[in-house]
């Protein structure tokens, strides 16, 4: 019984120490950039995004309306 308790404690420690959420702690500076006829038109001020917010921004498609395209650029 004592061995099972020790094993469960070690397993819990390993699970907490090496979780799969490391990707969610990454941060990048992103801004929205608008191009008209393929030429830069304007952009928003850069802001830092992390975790789920960053993943959502990187997953967004470009917004195309007529001859303008608005996209997120992150670095």
PDB file of N, CA, C, O and CB in Angstrom:
ATOM      1  N   UNK A   1       0.828  -1.191   0.000  1.00  0.00           N
ATOM      2  CA  UNK A   1       0.000   0.000   0.000  1.00  0.00           C
ATOM      3  C   UNK A   1       0.876   1.260   0.000  1.00  0.00           C
ATOM      4  O   UNK A   1       0.591   2.224  -0.711  1.00  0.00           O
ATOM      5  CB  UNK A   1      -0.944  -0.004   1.216  1.00  0.00           C
ATOM      6  N   UNK A   2       1.938   1.237   0.803  1.00  0.00           N
ATOM      7  CA  UNK A   2       2.819   2.394   0.896  1.00  0.00           C
ATOM      8  C   UNK A   2       3.503   2.647  -0.451  1.00  0.00           C
ATOM      9  O   UNK A   2       3.715   3.800  -0.826  1.00  0.00           O
ATOM     10  CB  UNK A   2       3.872   2.184   2.008  1.00  0.00           C
ATOM     11  N   UNK A   3       3.846   1.589  -1.175  1.00  0.00           N
ATOM     12  CA  UNK A   3       4.486   1.718  -2.489  1.00  0.00           C
ATOM     13  C   UNK A   3       3.536   2.386  -3.473  1.00  0.00           C
ATOM     14  O   UNK A   3       3.964   3.212  -4.278  1.00  0.00           O
ATOM     15  CB  UNK A   3       4.927   0.337  -3.023  1.00  0.00           C
ATOM     16  N   UNK A   4       2.265   2.044  -3.422  1.00  0.00           N
ATOM     17  CA  UNK A   4       1.277   2.650  -4.308  1.00  0.00           C
ATOM     18  C   UNK A   4       1.122   4.141  -4.015  1.00  0.00           C
ATOM     19  O   UNK A   4       0.967   4.942  -4.937  1.00  0.00           O
ATOM     20  CB  UNK A   4      -0.074   1.939  -4.165  1.00  0.00           C
ATOM     21  N   UNK A   5       1.163   4.515  -2.740  1.00  0.00           N
ATOM     22  CA  UNK A   5       1.046   5.920  -2.373  1.00  0.00           C
ATOM     23  C   UNK A   5       2.264   6.712  -2.872  1.00  0.00           C
ATOM     24  O   UNK A   5       2.117   7.825  -3.377  1.00  0.00           O
ATOM     25  CB  UNK A   5       0.898   6.062  -0.844  1.00  0.00           C
ATOM     26  N   UNK A   6       3.437   6.149  -2.730  1.00  0.00           N
ATOM     27  CA  UNK A   6       4.653   6.812  -3.212  1.00  0.00           C
ATOM     28  C   UNK A   6       4.611   6.938  -4.726  1.00  0.00           C
ATOM     29  O   UNK A   6       4.940   7.989  -5.275  1.00  0.00           O
ATOM     30  CB  UNK A   6       5.915   6.036  -2.772  1.00  0.00           C
ATOM     31  N   UNK A   7       4.207   5.864  -5.404  1.00  0.00           N
ATOM     32  CA  UNK A   7       4.107   5.891  -6.863  1.00  0.00           C
ATOM     33  C   UNK A   7       3.107   6.956  -7.321  1.00  0.00           C
ATOM     34  O   UNK A   7       3.378   7.689  -8.272  1.00  0.00           O
ATOM     35  CB  UNK A   7       3.692   4.507  -7.397  1.00  0.00           C
ATOM     36  N   UNK A   8       1.972   7.045  -6.661  1.00  0.00           N
ATOM     37  CA  UNK A   8       0.958   8.042  -7.012  1.00  0.00           C
ATOM     38  C   UNK A   8       1.491   9.461  -6.776  1.00  0.00           C
ATOM     39  O   UNK A   8       1.221  10.362  -7.569  1.00  0.00           O
ATOM     40  CB  UNK A   8      -0.332   7.812  -6.191  1.00  0.00           C
ATOM     41  N   UNK A   9       2.236   9.658  -5.705  1.00  0.00           N
ATOM     42  CA  UNK A   9       2.820  10.964  -5.421  1.00  0.00           C
ATOM     43  C   UNK A   9       3.851  11.358  -6.464  1.00  0.00           C
ATOM     44  O   UNK A   9       3.876  12.506  -6.909  1.00  0.00           O
ATOM     45  CB  UNK A   9       3.454  10.968  -4.046  1.00  0.00           C
ATOM     46  N   UNK A  10       4.704  10.417  -6.858  1.00  0.00           N
ATOM     47  CA  UNK A  10       5.709  10.693  -7.887  1.00  0.00           C
ATOM     48  C   UNK A  10       5.022  10.980  -9.223  1.00  0.00           C
ATOM     49  O   UNK A  10       5.415  11.904  -9.935  1.00  0.00           O
ATOM     50  CB  UNK A  10       6.695   9.501  -8.027  1.00  0.00           C
ATOM     51  N   UNK A  11       4.023  10.213  -9.555  1.00  0.00           N
ATOM     52  CA  UNK A  11       3.289  10.414 -10.801  1.00  0.00           C
ATOM     53  C   UNK A  11       2.625  11.788 -10.826  1.00  0.00           C
ATOM     54  O   UNK A  11       2.642  12.466 -11.854  1.00  0.00           O
ATOM     55  CB  UNK A  11       2.239   9.314 -10.985  1.00  0.00           C
ATOM     56  N   UNK A  12       2.050  12.194  -9.725  1.00  0.00           N
ATOM     57  CA  UNK A  12       1.419  13.505  -9.629  1.00  0.00           C
ATOM     58  C   UNK A  12       2.457  14.618  -9.782  1.00  0.00           C
ATOM     59  O   UNK A  12       2.209  15.615 -10.459  1.00  0.00           O
ATOM     60  CB  UNK A  12       0.679  13.647  -8.289  1.00  0.00           C
ATOM     61  N   UNK A  13       3.610  14.443  -9.155  1.00  0.00           N
ATOM     62  CA  UNK A  13       4.681  15.440  -9.272  1.00  0.00           C
ATOM     63  C   UNK A  13       5.165  15.554 -10.713  1.00  0.00           C
ATOM     64  O   UNK A  13       5.346  16.663 -11.216  1.00  0.00           O
ATOM     65  CB  UNK A  13       5.855  15.078  -8.349  1.00  0.00           C
ATOM     66  N   UNK A  14       5.375  14.441 -11.372  1.00  0.00           N
ATOM     67  CA  UNK A  14       5.848  14.451 -12.762  1.00  0.00           C
ATOM     68  C   UNK A  14       4.805  15.095 -13.672  1.00  0.00           C
ATOM     69  O   UNK A  14       5.151  15.870 -14.564  1.00  0.00           O
ATOM     70  CB  UNK A  14       6.165  13.012 -13.245  1.00  0.00           C
ATOM     71  N   UNK A  15       3.554  14.783 -13.453  1.00  0.00           N
ATOM     72  CA  UNK A  15       2.483  15.367 -14.271  1.00  0.00           C
ATOM     73  C   UNK A  15       2.415  16.887 -14.088  1.00  0.00           C
ATOM     74  O   UNK A  15       2.178  17.613 -15.053  1.00  0.00           O
ATOM     75  CB  UNK A  15       1.124  14.730 -13.910  1.00  0.00           C
ATOM     76  N   UNK A  16       2.616  17.364 -12.890  1.00  0.00           N
ATOM     77  CA  UNK A  16       2.571  18.803 -12.633  1.00  0.00           C
ATOM     78  C   UNK A  16       3.817  19.505 -13.169  1.00  0.00           C
ATOM     79  O   UNK A  16       3.741  20.631 -13.660  1.00  0.00           O
ATOM     80  CB  UNK A  16       2.428  19.070 -11.133  1.00  0.00           C
ATOM     81  N   UNK A  17       4.963  18.831 -13.072  1.00  0.00           N
ATOM     82  CA  UNK A  17       6.222  19.454 -13.497  1.00  0.00           C
ATOM     83  C   UNK A  17       6.362  19.509 -15.012  1.00  0.00           C
ATOM     84  O   UNK A  17       6.927  20.463 -15.548  1.00  0.00           O
ATOM     85  CB  UNK A  17       7.397  18.702 -12.910  1.00  0.00           C
ATOM     86  N   UNK A  18       5.865  18.519 -15.689  1.00  0.00           N
ATOM     87  CA  UNK A  18       6.023  18.430 -17.139  1.00  0.00           C
ATOM     88  C   UNK A  18       4.671  18.395 -17.828  1.00  0.00           C
ATOM     89  O   UNK A  18       4.317  17.411 -18.476  1.00  0.00           O
ATOM     90  CB  UNK A  18       6.837  17.193 -17.517  1.00  0.00           C
ATOM     91  N   UNK A  19       3.917  19.480 -17.682  1.00  0.00           N
ATOM     92  CA  UNK A  19       2.595  19.503 -18.312  1.00  0.00           C
ATOM     93  C   UNK A  19       2.711  19.911 -19.772  1.00  0.00           C
ATOM     94  O   UNK A  19       3.759  20.391 -20.205  1.00  0.00           O
ATOM     95  CB  UNK A  19       1.651  20.464 -17.565  1.00  0.00           C
ATOM     96  N   UNK A  20       1.663  19.726 -20.514  1.00  0.00           N
ATOM     97  CA  UNK A  20       1.665  20.011 -21.946  1.00  0.00           C
ATOM     98  C   UNK A  20       1.232  21.430 -22.262  1.00  0.00           C
ATOM     99  O   UNK A  20       0.947  21.732 -23.421  1.00  0.00           O
ATOM    100  CB  UNK A  20       0.770  19.044 -22.663  1.00  0.00           C
ATOM    101  N   UNK A  21       1.173  22.298 -21.285  1.00  0.00           N
ATOM    102  CA  UNK A  21       0.705  23.667 -21.499  1.00  0.00           C
ATOM    103  C   UNK A  21       1.843  24.634 -21.786  1.00  0.00           C
ATOM    104  O   UNK A  21       1.629  25.846 -21.766  1.00  0.00           O
ATOM    105  CB  UNK A  21      -0.067  24.143 -20.293  1.00  0.00           C
ATOM    106  N   UNK A  22       3.037  24.140 -22.051  1.00  0.00           N
ATOM    107  CA  UNK A  22       4.163  25.024 -22.324  1.00  0.00           C
ATOM    108  C   UNK A  22       3.894  25.911 -23.530  1.00  0.00           C
ATOM    109  O   UNK A  22       4.316  27.068 -23.540  1.00  0.00           O
ATOM    110  CB  UNK A  22       5.428  24.213 -22.548  1.00  0.00           C
ATOM    111  N   UNK A  23       3.206  25.405 -24.543  1.00  0.00           N
ATOM    112  CA  UNK A  23       2.895  26.187 -25.726  1.00  0.00           C
ATOM    113  C   UNK A  23       2.045  27.396 -25.366  1.00  0.00           C
ATOM    114  O   UNK A  23       2.170  28.447 -25.995  1.00  0.00           O
ATOM    115  CB  UNK A  23       2.181  25.327 -26.761  1.00  0.00           C
ATOM    116  N   UNK A  24       1.191  27.263 -24.373  1.00  0.00           N
ATOM    117  CA  UNK A  24       0.302  28.346 -23.990  1.00  0.00           C
ATOM    118  C   UNK A  24       1.029  29.491 -23.282  1.00  0.00           C
ATOM    119  O   UNK A  24       0.449  30.560 -23.090  1.00  0.00           O
ATOM    120  CB  UNK A  24      -0.787  27.814 -23.102  1.00  0.00           C
ATOM    121  N   UNK A  25       2.283  29.287 -22.894  1.00  0.00           N
ATOM    122  CA  UNK A  25       3.043  30.334 -22.223  1.00  0.00           C
ATOM    123  C   UNK A  25       3.878  31.153 -23.194  1.00  0.00           C
ATOM    124  O   UNK A  25       4.524  32.114 -22.776  1.00  0.00           O
ATOM    125  CB  UNK A  25       3.937  29.728 -21.170  1.00  0.00           C
ATOM    126  N   UNK A  26       3.886  30.805 -24.482  1.00  0.00           N
ATOM    127  CA  UNK A  26       4.628  31.568 -25.470  1.00  0.00           C
ATOM    128  C   UNK A  26       3.929  32.896 -25.706  1.00  0.00           C
ATOM    129  O   UNK A  26       2.702  32.982 -25.676  1.00  0.00           O
ATOM    130  CB  UNK A  26       4.769  30.778 -26.788  1.00  0.00           C
ATOM    131  N   UNK A  27       4.723  33.922 -25.940  1.00  0.00           N
ATOM    132  CA  UNK A  27       4.179  35.252 -26.213  1.00  0.00           C
ATOM    133  C   UNK A  27       4.823  35.822 -27.471  1.00  0.00           C
ATOM    134  O   UNK A  27       5.987  35.547 -27.762  1.00  0.00           O
ATOM    135  CB  UNK A  27       4.406  36.202 -25.007  1.00  0.00           C
ATOM    136  N   UNK A  28       4.059  36.615 -28.211  1.00  0.00           N
ATOM    137  CA  UNK A  28       4.552  37.309 -29.386  1.00  0.00           C
ATOM    138  C   UNK A  28       3.921  38.686 -29.438  1.00  0.00           C
ATOM    139  O   UNK A  28       2.858  38.924 -28.866  1.00  0.00           O
ATOM    140  CB  UNK A  28       4.252  36.511 -30.676  1.00  0.00           C
ATOM    141  N   UNK A  29       4.596  39.589 -30.136  1.00  0.00           N
ATOM    142  CA  UNK A  29       4.066  40.924 -30.366  1.00  0.00           C
ATOM    143  C   UNK A  29       3.360  40.919 -31.711  1.00  0.00           C
ATOM    144  O   UNK A  29       3.967  40.588 -32.730  1.00  0.00           O
ATOM    145  CB  UNK A  29       5.193  42.006 -30.320  1.00  0.00           C
ATOM    146  N   UNK A  30       2.081  41.283 -31.723  1.00  0.00           N
ATOM    147  CA  UNK A  30       1.278  41.226 -32.947  1.00  0.00           C
ATOM    148  C   UNK A  30       0.634  42.573 -33.228  1.00  0.00           C
ATOM    149  O   UNK A  30       0.414  43.379 -32.325  1.00  0.00           O
ATOM    150  CB  UNK A  30       0.199  40.137 -32.839  1.00  0.00           C
ATOM    151  N   UNK A  31       0.337  42.795 -34.499  1.00  0.00           N
ATOM    152  CA  UNK A  31      -0.387  44.000 -34.929  1.00  0.00           C
ATOM    153  C   UNK A  31      -1.209  43.649 -36.159  1.00  0.00           C
ATOM    154  O   UNK A  31      -0.858  42.742 -36.914  1.00  0.00           O
ATOM    155  CB  UNK A  31       0.599  45.187 -35.233  1.00  0.00           C
ATOM    156  N   UNK A  32      -2.303  44.371 -36.354  1.00  0.00           N
ATOM    157  CA  UNK A  32      -3.115  44.216 -37.556  1.00  0.00           C
ATOM    158  C   UNK A  32      -2.565  45.157 -38.626  1.00  0.00           C
ATOM    159  O   UNK A  32      -2.340  46.340 -38.370  1.00  0.00           O
ATOM    160  CB  UNK A  32      -4.630  44.510 -37.265  1.00  0.00           C
ATOM    161  N   UNK A  33      -2.353  44.623 -39.817  1.00  0.00           N
ATOM    162  CA  UNK A  33      -1.818  45.420 -40.921  1.00  0.00           C
ATOM    163  C   UNK A  33      -2.810  45.360 -42.074  1.00  0.00           C
ATOM    164  O   UNK A  33      -3.321  44.292 -42.412  1.00  0.00           O
ATOM    165  CB  UNK A  33      -0.403  44.909 -41.366  1.00  0.00           C
ATOM    166  N   UNK A  34      -3.078  46.518 -42.675  1.00  0.00           N
ATOM    167  CA  UNK A  34      -3.998  46.604 -43.810  1.00  0.00           C
ATOM    168  C   UNK A  34      -3.226  46.977 -45.065  1.00  0.00           C
ATOM    169  O   UNK A  34      -2.444  47.928 -45.077  1.00  0.00           O
ATOM    170  CB  UNK A  34      -5.123  47.634 -43.538  1.00  0.00           C
ATOM    171  N   UNK A  35      -3.462  46.206 -46.120  1.00  0.00           N
ATOM    172  CA  UNK A  35      -2.872  46.456 -47.430  1.00  0.00           C
ATOM    173  C   UNK A  35      -3.995  46.797 -48.400  1.00  0.00           C
ATOM    174  O   UNK A  35      -5.047  46.158 -48.382  1.00  0.00           O
ATOM    175  CB  UNK A  35      -2.049  45.222 -47.931  1.00  0.00           C
ATOM    176  N   UNK A  36      -3.779  47.799 -49.243  1.00  0.00           N
ATOM    177  CA  UNK A  36      -4.729  48.170 -50.284  1.00  0.00           C
ATOM    178  C   UNK A  36      -3.991  48.043 -51.617  1.00  0.00           C
ATOM    179  O   UNK A  36      -2.929  48.633 -51.817  1.00  0.00           O
ATOM    180  CB  UNK A  36      -5.303  49.635 -50.065  1.00  0.00           C
ATOM    181  N   UNK A  37      -4.574  47.266 -52.514  1.00  0.00           N
ATOM    182  CA  UNK A  37      -3.944  46.976 -53.807  1.00  0.00           C
ATOM    183  C   UNK A  37      -2.532  46.424 -53.634  1.00  0.00           C
ATOM    184  O   UNK A  37      -1.646  46.720 -54.436  1.00  0.00           O
ATOM    185  CB  UNK A  37      -3.904  48.238 -54.672  1.00  0.00           C
ATOM    186  N   UNK A  38      -2.319  45.627 -52.594  1.00  0.00           N
ATOM    187  CA  UNK A  38      -1.028  45.003 -52.352  1.00  0.00           C
ATOM    188  C   UNK A  38       0.003  45.911 -51.708  1.00  0.00           C
ATOM    189  O   UNK A  38       1.131  45.481 -51.467  1.00  0.00           O
ATOM    190  CB  UNK A  38      -0.491  44.497 -53.621  1.00  0.00           C
ATOM    191  N   UNK A  39      -0.352  47.147 -51.425  1.00  0.00           N
ATOM    192  CA  UNK A  39       0.569  48.110 -50.812  1.00  0.00           C
ATOM    193  C   UNK A  39       0.147  48.379 -49.371  1.00  0.00           C
ATOM    194  O   UNK A  39      -1.043  48.440 -49.065  1.00  0.00           O
ATOM    195  CB  UNK A  39       0.609  49.435 -51.624  1.00  0.00           C
ATOM    196  N   UNK A  40       1.137  48.542 -48.487  1.00  0.00           N
ATOM    197  CA  UNK A  40       0.855  48.850 -47.090  1.00  0.00           C
ATOM    198  C   UNK A  40       0.028  50.128 -47.002  1.00  0.00           C
ATOM    199  O   UNK A  40       0.324  51.117 -47.673  1.00  0.00           O
ATOM    200  CB  UNK A  40       2.167  48.993 -46.281  1.00  0.00           C
ATOM    201  N   UNK A  41      -1.022  50.099 -46.161  1.00  0.00           N
ATOM    202  CA  UNK A  41      -1.878  51.273 -45.983  1.00  0.00           C
ATOM    203  C   UNK A  41      -1.758  51.806 -44.558  1.00  0.00           C
ATOM    204  O   UNK A  41      -1.419  52.973 -44.360  1.00  0.00           O
ATOM    205  CB  UNK A  41      -3.349  50.927 -46.304  1.00  0.00           C
ATOM    206  N   UNK A  42      -2.036  50.953 -43.557  1.00  0.00           N
ATOM    207  CA  UNK A  42      -1.911  51.358 -42.162  1.00  0.00           C
ATOM    208  C   UNK A  42      -1.848  50.118 -41.281  1.00  0.00           C
ATOM    209  O   UNK A  42      -2.111  49.004 -41.736  1.00  0.00           O
ATOM    210  CB  UNK A  42      -3.089  52.272 -41.741  1.00  0.00           C
ATOM    211  N   UNK A  43      -1.495  50.326 -40.005  1.00  0.00           N
ATOM    212  CA  UNK A  43      -1.418  49.226 -39.049  1.00  0.00           C
ATOM    213  C   UNK A  43      -1.781  49.724 -37.661  1.00  0.00           C
ATOM    214  O   UNK A  43      -1.727  50.921 -37.379  1.00  0.00           O
ATOM    215  CB  UNK A  43      -0.012  48.596 -39.048  1.00  0.00           C
ATOM    216  N   UNK A  44      -2.154  48.774 -36.789  1.00  0.00           N
ATOM    217  CA  UNK A  44      -2.463  49.109 -35.403  1.00  0.00           C
ATOM    218  C   UNK A  44      -1.172  49.098 -34.591  1.00  0.00           C
ATOM    219  O   UNK A  44      -0.144  48.608 -35.057  1.00  0.00           O
ATOM    220  CB  UNK A  44      -3.504  48.117 -34.805  1.00  0.00           C
ATOM    221  N   UNK A  45      -1.226  49.626 -33.406  1.00  0.00           N
ATOM    222  CA  UNK A  45      -0.060  49.592 -32.521  1.00  0.00           C
ATOM    223  C   UNK A  45       0.212  48.152 -32.102  1.00  0.00           C
ATOM    224  O   UNK A  45      -0.727  47.402 -31.834  1.00  0.00           O
ATOM    225  CB  UNK A  45      -0.278  50.496 -31.273  1.00  0.00           C
ATOM    226  N   UNK A  46       1.478  47.756 -32.041  1.00  0.00           N
ATOM    227  CA  UNK A  46       1.790  46.383 -31.619  1.00  0.00           C
ATOM    228  C   UNK A  46       1.413  46.151 -30.157  1.00  0.00           C
ATOM    229  O   UNK A  46       1.521  47.048 -29.322  1.00  0.00           O
ATOM    230  CB  UNK A  46       3.282  46.086 -31.825  1.00  0.00           C
ATOM    231  N   UNK A  47       0.973  44.939 -29.871  1.00  0.00           N
ATOM    232  CA  UNK A  47       0.631  44.544 -28.504  1.00  0.00           C
ATOM    233  C   UNK A  47       1.088  43.106 -28.297  1.00  0.00           C
ATOM    234  O   UNK A  47       1.177  42.332 -29.250  1.00  0.00           O
ATOM    235  CB  UNK A  47      -0.908  44.692 -28.231  1.00  0.00           C
ATOM    236  N   UNK A  48       1.375  42.757 -27.060  1.00  0.00           N
ATOM    237  CA  UNK A  48       1.836  41.400 -26.748  1.00  0.00           C
ATOM    238  C   UNK A  48       0.638  40.497 -26.470  1.00  0.00           C
ATOM    239  O   UNK A  48      -0.258  40.854 -25.706  1.00  0.00           O
ATOM    240  CB  UNK A  48       2.800  41.410 -25.532  1.00  0.00           C
ATOM    241  N   UNK A  49       0.635  39.339 -27.090  1.00  0.00           N
ATOM    242  CA  UNK A  49      -0.414  38.339 -26.899  1.00  0.00           C
ATOM    243  C   UNK A  49       0.237  37.032 -26.480  1.00  0.00           C
ATOM    244  O   UNK A  49       1.303  36.674 -26.980  1.00  0.00           O
ATOM    245  CB  UNK A  49      -1.262  38.148 -28.195  1.00  0.00           C
ATOM    246  N   UNK A  50      -0.403  36.326 -25.566  1.00  0.00           N
ATOM    247  CA  UNK A  50       0.125  35.067 -25.046  1.00  0.00           C
ATOM    248  C   UNK A  50      -0.981  34.019 -24.988  1.00  0.00           C
ATOM    249  O   UNK A  50      -2.169  34.342 -24.979  1.00  0.00           O
ATOM    250  CB  UNK A  50       0.747  35.272 -23.647  1.00  0.00           C
ATOM    251  N   UNK A  51      -0.565  32.776 -24.952  1.00  0.00           N
ATOM    252  CA  UNK A  51      -1.481  31.671 -24.715  1.00  0.00           C
ATOM    253  C   UNK A  51      -2.591  31.541 -25.729  1.00  0.00           C
ATOM    254  O   UNK A  51      -2.359  31.590 -26.937  1.00  0.00           O
ATOM    255  CB  UNK A  51      -2.073  31.808 -23.386  1.00  0.00           C
ATOM    256  N   UNK A  52      -3.805  31.373 -25.225  1.00  0.00           N
ATOM    257  CA  UNK A  52      -4.960  31.125 -26.084  1.00  0.00           C
ATOM    258  C   UNK A  52      -5.245  32.319 -27.000  1.00  0.00           C
ATOM    259  O   UNK A  52      -5.685  32.133 -28.135  1.00  0.00           O
ATOM    260  CB  UNK A  52      -6.192  30.813 -25.232  1.00  0.00           C
ATOM    261  N   UNK A  53      -4.999  33.532 -26.523  1.00  0.00           N
ATOM    262  CA  UNK A  53      -5.217  34.721 -27.370  1.00  0.00           C
ATOM    263  C   UNK A  53      -4.296  34.694 -28.581  1.00  0.00           C
ATOM    264  O   UNK A  53      -4.720  34.999 -29.695  1.00  0.00           O
ATOM    265  CB  UNK A  53      -4.986  36.018 -26.563  1.00  0.00           C
ATOM    266  N   UNK A  54      -3.033  34.327 -28.361  1.00  0.00           N
ATOM    267  CA  UNK A  54      -2.075  34.243 -29.455  1.00  0.00           C
ATOM    268  C   UNK A  54      -2.472  33.148 -30.436  1.00  0.00           C
ATOM    269  O   UNK A  54      -2.409  33.349 -31.649  1.00  0.00           O
ATOM    270  CB  UNK A  54      -0.665  33.986 -28.914  1.00  0.00           C
ATOM    271  N   UNK A  55      -2.876  32.006 -29.928  1.00  0.00           N
ATOM    272  CA  UNK A  55      -3.294  30.912 -30.811  1.00  0.00           C
ATOM    273  C   UNK A  55      -4.492  31.322 -31.658  1.00  0.00           C
ATOM    274  O   UNK A  55      -4.564  30.976 -32.837  1.00  0.00           O
ATOM    275  CB  UNK A  55      -3.634  29.659 -29.991  1.00  0.00           C
ATOM    276  N   UNK A  56      -5.427  32.051 -31.070  1.00  0.00           N
ATOM    277  CA  UNK A  56      -6.610  32.496 -31.811  1.00  0.00           C
ATOM    278  C   UNK A  56      -6.226  33.480 -32.913  1.00  0.00           C
ATOM    279  O   UNK A  56      -6.752  33.406 -34.024  1.00  0.00           O
ATOM    280  CB  UNK A  56      -7.628  33.143 -30.859  1.00  0.00           C
ATOM    281  N   UNK A  57      -5.311  34.401 -32.610  1.00  0.00           N
ATOM    282  CA  UNK A  57      -4.875  35.374 -33.615  1.00  0.00           C
ATOM    283  C   UNK A  57      -4.159  34.676 -34.763  1.00  0.00           C
ATOM    284  O   UNK A  57      -4.409  34.970 -35.932  1.00  0.00           O
ATOM    285  CB  UNK A  57      -3.953  36.432 -32.981  1.00  0.00           C
ATOM    286  N   UNK A  58      -3.267  33.750 -34.424  1.00  0.00           N
ATOM    287  CA  UNK A  58      -2.509  33.056 -35.473  1.00  0.00           C
ATOM    288  C   UNK A  58      -3.395  32.159 -36.328  1.00  0.00           C
ATOM    289  O   UNK A  58      -3.033  31.835 -37.459  1.00  0.00           O
ATOM    290  CB  UNK A  58      -1.395  32.227 -34.852  1.00  0.00           C
ATOM    291  N   UNK A  59      -4.539  31.758 -35.812  1.00  0.00           N
ATOM    292  CA  UNK A  59      -5.450  30.895 -36.567  1.00  0.00           C
ATOM    293  C   UNK A  59      -6.417  31.683 -37.452  1.00  0.00           C
ATOM    294  O   UNK A  59      -7.103  31.096 -38.289  1.00  0.00           O
ATOM    295  CB  UNK A  59      -6.236  30.024 -35.613  1.00  0.00           C
ATOM    296  N   UNK A  60      -6.478  33.005 -37.275  1.00  0.00           N
ATOM    297  CA  UNK A  60      -7.422  33.820 -38.052  1.00  0.00           C
ATOM    298  C   UNK A  60      -7.005  33.912 -39.514  1.00  0.00           C
ATOM    299  O   UNK A  60      -5.823  34.017 -39.842  1.00  0.00           O
ATOM    300  CB  UNK A  60      -7.532  35.226 -37.454  1.00  0.00           C
ATOM    301  N   UNK A  61      -8.018  33.870 -40.383  1.00  0.00           N
ATOM    302  CA  UNK A  61      -7.785  34.109 -41.807  1.00  0.00           C
ATOM    303  C   UNK A  61      -7.738  35.604 -42.058  1.00  0.00           C
ATOM    304  O   UNK A  61      -8.251  36.395 -41.267  1.00  0.00           O
ATOM    305  CB  UNK A  61      -8.883  33.442 -42.676  1.00  0.00           C
ATOM    306  N   UNK A  62      -7.115  35.984 -43.171  1.00  0.00           N
ATOM    307  CA  UNK A  62      -7.089  37.387 -43.570  1.00  0.00           C
ATOM    308  C   UNK A  62      -8.501  37.856 -43.889  1.00  0.00           C
ATOM    309  O   UNK A  62      -9.319  37.084 -44.389  1.00  0.00           O
ATOM    310  CB  UNK A  62      -6.158  37.597 -44.785  1.00  0.00           C
ATOM    311  N   UNK A  63      -8.783  39.118 -43.601  1.00  0.00           N
ATOM    312  CA  UNK A  63     -10.066  39.721 -43.939  1.00  0.00           C
ATOM    313  C   UNK A  63      -9.890  40.464 -45.258  1.00  0.00           C
ATOM    314  O   UNK A  63      -9.127  41.427 -45.333  1.00  0.00           O
ATOM    315  CB  UNK A  63     -10.571  40.683 -42.800  1.00  0.00           C
ATOM    316  N   UNK A  64     -10.593  40.019 -46.297  1.00  0.00           N
ATOM    317  CA  UNK A  64     -10.473  40.636 -47.618  1.00  0.00           C
ATOM    318  C   UNK A  64     -11.803  41.293 -47.965  1.00  0.00           C
ATOM    319  O   UNK A  64     -12.847  40.641 -47.987  1.00  0.00           O
ATOM    320  CB  UNK A  64     -10.066  39.584 -48.705  1.00  0.00           C
ATOM    321  N   UNK A  65     -11.746  42.598 -48.236  1.00  0.00           N
ATOM    322  CA  UNK A  65     -12.931  43.361 -48.645  1.00  0.00           C
ATOM    323  C   UNK A  65     -12.543  44.212 -49.853  1.00  0.00           C
ATOM    324  O   UNK A  65     -11.802  45.187 -49.729  1.00  0.00           O
ATOM    325  CB  UNK A  65     -13.478  44.261 -47.464  1.00  0.00           C
ATOM    326  N   UNK A  66     -13.048  43.834 -51.002  1.00  0.00           N
ATOM    327  CA  UNK A  66     -12.710  44.567 -52.223  1.00  0.00           C
ATOM    328  C   UNK A  66     -11.227  44.462 -52.516  1.00  0.00           C
ATOM    329  O   UNK A  66     -10.699  43.363 -52.686  1.00  0.00           O
ATOM    330  CB  UNK A  66     -13.119  46.039 -52.103  1.00  0.00           C
ATOM    331  N   UNK A  67     -10.549  45.610 -52.578  1.00  0.00           N
ATOM    332  CA  UNK A  67      -9.126  45.594 -52.893  1.00  0.00           C
ATOM    333  C   UNK A  67      -8.251  45.758 -51.644  1.00  0.00           C
ATOM    334  O   UNK A  67      -7.051  46.006 -51.765  1.00  0.00           O
ATOM    335  CB  UNK A  67      -8.810  46.692 -53.893  1.00  0.00           C
ATOM    336  N   UNK A  68      -8.836  45.623 -50.448  1.00  0.00           N
ATOM    337  CA  UNK A  68      -8.046  45.723 -49.216  1.00  0.00           C
ATOM    338  C   UNK A  68      -8.011  44.383 -48.495  1.00  0.00           C
ATOM    339  O   UNK A  68      -8.968  43.609 -48.514  1.00  0.00           O
ATOM    340  CB  UNK A  68      -8.621  46.812 -48.287  1.00  0.00           C
ATOM    341  N   UNK A  69      -6.868  44.140 -47.858  1.00  0.00           N
ATOM    342  CA  UNK A  69      -6.666  42.894 -47.080  1.00  0.00           C
ATOM    343  C   UNK A  69      -6.089  43.272 -45.730  1.00  0.00           C
ATOM    344  O   UNK A  69      -5.077  43.969 -45.654  1.00  0.00           O
ATOM    345  CB  UNK A  69      -5.711  41.880 -47.832  1.00  0.00           C
ATOM    346  N   UNK A  70      -6.736  42.808 -44.653  1.00  0.00           N
ATOM    347  CA  UNK A  70      -6.259  43.050 -43.306  1.00  0.00           C
ATOM    348  C   UNK A  70      -5.803  41.726 -42.725  1.00  0.00           C
ATOM    349  O   UNK A  70      -6.533  40.735 -42.766  1.00  0.00           O
ATOM    350  CB  UNK A  70      -7.357  43.707 -42.423  1.00  0.00           C
ATOM    351  N   UNK A  71      -4.589  41.711 -42.182  1.00  0.00           N
ATOM    352  CA  UNK A  71      -4.006  40.477 -41.647  1.00  0.00           C
ATOM    353  C   UNK A  71      -3.295  40.767 -40.340  1.00  0.00           C
ATOM    354  O   UNK A  71      -2.927  41.908 -40.061  1.00  0.00           O
ATOM    355  CB  UNK A  71      -3.029  39.843 -42.660  1.00  0.00           C
ATOM    356  N   UNK A  72      -3.104  39.722 -39.534  1.00  0.00           N
ATOM    357  CA  UNK A  72      -2.322  39.830 -38.321  1.00  0.00           C
ATOM    358  C   UNK A  72      -0.889  39.456 -38.649  1.00  0.00           C
ATOM    359  O   UNK A  72      -0.646  38.464 -39.336  1.00  0.00           O
ATOM    360  CB  UNK A  72      -2.896  38.930 -37.193  1.00  0.00           C
ATOM    361  N   UNK A  73       0.065  40.243 -38.163  1.00  0.00           N
ATOM    362  CA  UNK A  73       1.486  39.919 -38.295  1.00  0.00           C
ATOM    363  C   UNK A  73       2.098  39.871 -36.903  1.00  0.00           C
ATOM    364  O   UNK A  73       2.018  40.832 -36.137  1.00  0.00           O
ATOM    365  CB  UNK A  73       2.230  40.961 -39.199  1.00  0.00           C
ATOM    366  N   UNK A  74       2.709  38.736 -36.592  1.00  0.00           N
ATOM    367  CA  UNK A  74       3.296  38.530 -35.256  1.00  0.00           C
ATOM    368  C   UNK A  74       4.786  38.190 -35.392  1.00  0.00           C
ATOM    369  O   UNK A  74       5.210  37.539 -36.347  1.00  0.00           O
ATOM    370  CB  UNK A  74       2.542  37.391 -34.487  1.00  0.00           C
ATOM    371  N   UNK A  75       5.557  38.647 -34.413  1.00  0.00           N
ATOM    372  CA  UNK A  75       6.969  38.272 -34.353  1.00  0.00           C
ATOM    373  C   UNK A  75       7.420  38.116 -32.939  1.00  0.00           C
ATOM    374  O   UNK A  75       8.585  37.802 -32.694  1.00  0.00           O
ATOM    375  CB  UNK A  75       7.830  39.291 -35.053  1.00  0.00           C
TER     376      UNK A  75
END
